[in-house]
Amino acid sequence: MTSNPASSPHRPASRDVVLVPGHWLGAWAWDEVVAALTDLGTRAWPITLPGLDPDDDLRASRTLDDQAAAIEECLARAGDDRAAVLVAHSGANAPACLVLDRHPELIHRMVWVDSGPVTSGSAADPTAEGDRPLPPFDVLGQQAGLEGLSEETLARFRADAVDHPATTLRQAVHLTNDARRRTPTTMVCCSIRSERMMEFARAGHPMFAEVAHLENLELVDLPTGHWPLWSRPADLARILHDVATAD
């Protein structure tokens, strides 16, 4: 696991923010957001999940449990003596949900960035047989919006992306603790606007059904593609800073 907190000699006014990237990504994906958060006075801890470190010889055998443990370790170290804000982008929702289920006390507020909580018993791809490489962008663009990404950004995405371990795609997420639904939650809605997303949730759409059970939910629209950490990093950082200083 990689974590790089922006340090300060004094206790920050805002809570610490732990940043977990989605599929194929490491801590590097949050660089622009971290810089903006630091300028705003919020300390950030971007992490690389087990299985997404290209130098890890055991990368292909890492599990969602390994990833959840890494997030828990970072949360325990962040925030001085206070619970931190946990931010999960895209496919980081599976390990983040395990942490919410197992240790909700570590999380002051949950923030989903163009993502959301998974349904218990679900898996990203139960039939995945091999580690999943980053698809060609014309294919990826049909699955998730690439709006706002420059050619330079796409080139870095391609160069630094790590094949996503199939072990984490196949593993089902089993959740038993209803306290996860009581954790204050902010959903940053990008490629699907909040109004439409809530329509899906109320209709029981499998990707959004769990949202309907959240008891303390804030919705924030940030219109852009699926990777606002690159397309609108300053705006995303402001949202996260506001969340970290709100209560």
C-alpha positions in Angstrom: 0.0 0.0 0.0 1.2 3.5 -0.8 0.0 6.5 1.3 1.4 10.0 1.1 -0.2 12.3 3.6 0.2 16.0 3.1 1.7 17.0 6.4 1.2 20.0 8.7 2.9 20.9 12.0 -0.5 21.8 13.5 -3.7 19.8 13.9 -5.7 20.6 10.7 -9.1 22.3 11.0 -10.5 19.7 8.6 -10.6 16.0 8.9 -8.1 13.9 7.0 -9.2 12.5 3.7 -8.3 9.0 2.5 -8.4 8.7 -1.3 -9.0 5.3 -3.0 -8.8 5.1 -6.8 -10.8 2.8 -9.1 -9.7 0.0 -11.4 -6.3 0.1 -12.9 -5.2 3.1 -10.8 -2.8 3.8 -8.0 -2.2 6.7 -5.6 -0.7 8.6 -8.5 -4.2 9.1 -10.0 -5.0 11.6 -7.2 -2.0 13.9 -7.7 -3.9 16.9 -8.8 -6.6 16.5 -6.2 -4.0 16.1 -3.4 -2.3 19.3 -4.5 -5.5 21.2 -4.5 -6.6 19.8 -1.1 -3.2 20.7 0.4 -3.6 24.3 -0.9 -7.0 24.3 0.8 -5.6 23.1 4.1 -6.9 19.5 4.0 -4.5 16.6 4.5 -4.9 13.8 2.0 -3.8 10.2 2.1 -3.9 8.7 -1.5 -3.4 5.0 -1.5 -2.5 2.2 -3.9 -4.5 -0.9 -3.2 -2.9 -4.3 -3.0 -3.0 -5.8 -6.5 -2.5 -2.4 -8.2 1.2 -2.0 -7.4 3.2 -3.1 -10.5 6.2 -4.0 -8.3 4.3 -6.4 -6.1 5.3 -10.0 -6.9 2.1 -11.3 -5.3 -0.1 -8.8 -7.2 -2.2 -11.3 -9.0 -3.2 -13.2 -5.9 -4.4 -10.1 -3.9 -8.0 -10.2 -2.7 -10.7 -7.7 -1.7 -9.9 -8.6 1.9 -6.3 -7.5 1.3 -7.5 -4.3 -0.2 -10.0 -3.6 2.7 -7.2 -4.3 5.2 -5.0 -1.7 3.5 -7.8 0.9 3.6 -8.4 0.2 7.3 -4.7 0.6 8.1 -4.6 3.9 6.3 -7.8 5.1 8.1 -6.3 4.1 11.4 -3.2 6.2 10.8 -5.0 9.2 9.3 -6.8 11.9 11.2 -4.8 12.0 14.4 -7.3 10.9 16.9 -10.4 11.5 14.8 -12.2 9.4 12.2 -11.3 10.4 8.7 -13.3 10.9 5.5 -13.1 7.9 3.1 -13.3 8.7 -0.6 -13.8 5.9 -3.1 -13.8 6.3 -6.9 -15.5 3.9 -9.3 -14.5 0.3 -8.7 -13.0 1.0 -5.3 -16.5 0.6 -4.1 -16.2 -3.1 -3.3 -13.3 -2.9 -0.8 -14.7 0.4 0.6 -18.0 -1.4 1.3 -16.1 -4.1 3.2 -14.5 -1.5 5.4 -17.8 0.2 6.0 -19.3 -3.1 7.0 -16.4 -4.2 9.3 -15.2 -0.9 10.8 -17.8 1.9 10.4 -16.2 3.6 13.4 -13.1 4.5 11.4 -15.2 6.5 8.9 -16.5 10.0 9.7 -18.2 10.3 6.3 -18.2 8.2 3.2 -17.8 9.9 -0.2 -18.5 8.0 -3.4 -17.0 9.6 -6.6 -19.1 8.5 -9.6 -19.6 5.3 -7.6 -21.7 3.9 -4.9 -22.3 1.1 -2.4 -22.5 -2.4 -3.7 -25.3 -4.9 -2.9 -24.4 -7.7 -0.6 -23.5 -10.9 -2.4 -22.5 -9.1 -5.6 -19.2 -9.3 -7.5 -17.7 -7.1 -10.2 -17.3 -10.0 -12.6 -17.9 -13.5 -11.1 -16.5 -15.2 -14.3 -13.3 -13.2 -14.6 -10.5 -15.6 -15.6 -7.5 -13.4 -16.1 -6.2 -10.0 -14.9 -8.1 -7.3 -16.8 -6.0 -4.8 -18.8 -7.2 -1.3 -19.4 -9.4 -1.6 -22.5 -8.9 0.5 -25.7 -10.3 3.9 -25.1 -12.9 3.6 -27.8 -14.2 0.6 -25.9 -13.8 2.1 -22.4 -15.6 5.3 -23.6 -18.7 3.2 -24.3 -18.7 1.9 -20.6 -17.7 5.1 -18.8 -17.5 8.7 -20.0 -14.1 10.1 -21.0 -15.4 13.7 -21.0 -12.8 16.3 -20.1 -9.8 14.1 -20.5 -6.9 15.5 -22.6 -4.7 13.4 -24.9 -1.9 13.9 -22.4 -4.1 12.6 -19.6 -5.2 9.6 -21.6 -1.5 8.9 -22.5 -0.6 8.8 -18.8 -3.6 6.7 -18.0 -2.5 4.2 -20.6 1.2 4.3 -19.5 0.6 3.9 -15.8 -2.5 1.7 -15.7 -2.0 -1.7 -14.0 -4.0 -4.8 -15.0 -6.7 -5.3 -12.5 -6.4 -8.6 -10.6 -9.1 -11.1 -11.5 -9.2 -12.3 -7.9 -10.8 -9.0 -6.8 -13.2 -9.0 -9.7 -14.5 -12.5 -8.9 -14.8 -12.1 -5.2 -18.3 -11.5 -3.9 -18.9 -8.8 -1.3 -20.8 -10.1 1.8 -22.2 -7.4 4.1 -24.0 -7.9 7.4 -23.7 -4.7 9.4 -26.5 -2.2 9.0 -24.4 0.5 10.6 -22.8 1.0 7.1 -26.1 2.5 6.0 -26.1 5.0 8.9 -22.7 6.3 8.0 -23.1 9.9 6.7 -22.6 9.7 2.9 -21.9 12.1 0.1 -22.3 11.0 -3.5 -20.5 13.0 -6.1 -22.4 12.4 -9.3 -20.6 13.0 -12.5 -21.4 10.8 -15.5 -24.9 10.1 -14.2 -26.6 13.1 -12.6 -28.1 12.7 -9.1 -31.7 13.0 -10.1 -31.4 10.1 -12.6 -29.3 8.1 -10.2 -32.0 8.3 -7.5 -34.6 7.2 -10.1 -32.5 4.1 -10.7 -32.1 3.6 -6.9 -35.8 3.8 -6.2 -36.5 1.4 -9.1 -34.2 -1.2 -7.6 -31.6 -1.1 -10.3 -28.8 -3.5 -9.2 -26.1 -0.9 -9.6 -27.9 1.6 -7.3 -30.3 -0.3 -5.2 -28.2 0.0 -2.0 -28.4 3.8 -2.3 -32.1 3.7 -1.4 -31.2 2.3 2.0 -28.7 5.1 3.0 -30.1 7.0 6.0 -27.9 10.1 5.8 -27.3 11.0 2.2 -26.0 14.2 0.5 -26.0 14.4 -3.3 -23.6 16.7 -5.2 -23.6 17.0 -9.0 -20.2 17.5 -10.7 -21.0 17.3 -14.4 -18.1 15.7 -16.2 -16.9 12.2 -17.2 -16.2 9.2 -15.0 -12.7 10.5 -14.0 -13.3 13.9 -12.3 -10.0 13.5 -10.5 -8.5 14.4 -13.8 -11.1 16.3 -15.7 -12.2 18.6 -12.8 -9.6 18.1 -10.0 -9.9 21.5 -8.4 -13.7 21.3 -8.2 -13.6 17.8 -6.8 -11.0 18.9 -4.2 -13.2 21.8 -3.2 -16.2 19.4 -2.7 -14.0 17.1 -0.6 -12.6 19.9 1.4 -16.1 21.2 2.1 -17.1 17.7 3.3 -14.0 17.4 5.5 -14.7 20.8 7.2 -18.5 20.6 7.5 -18.9 18.7 10.7 
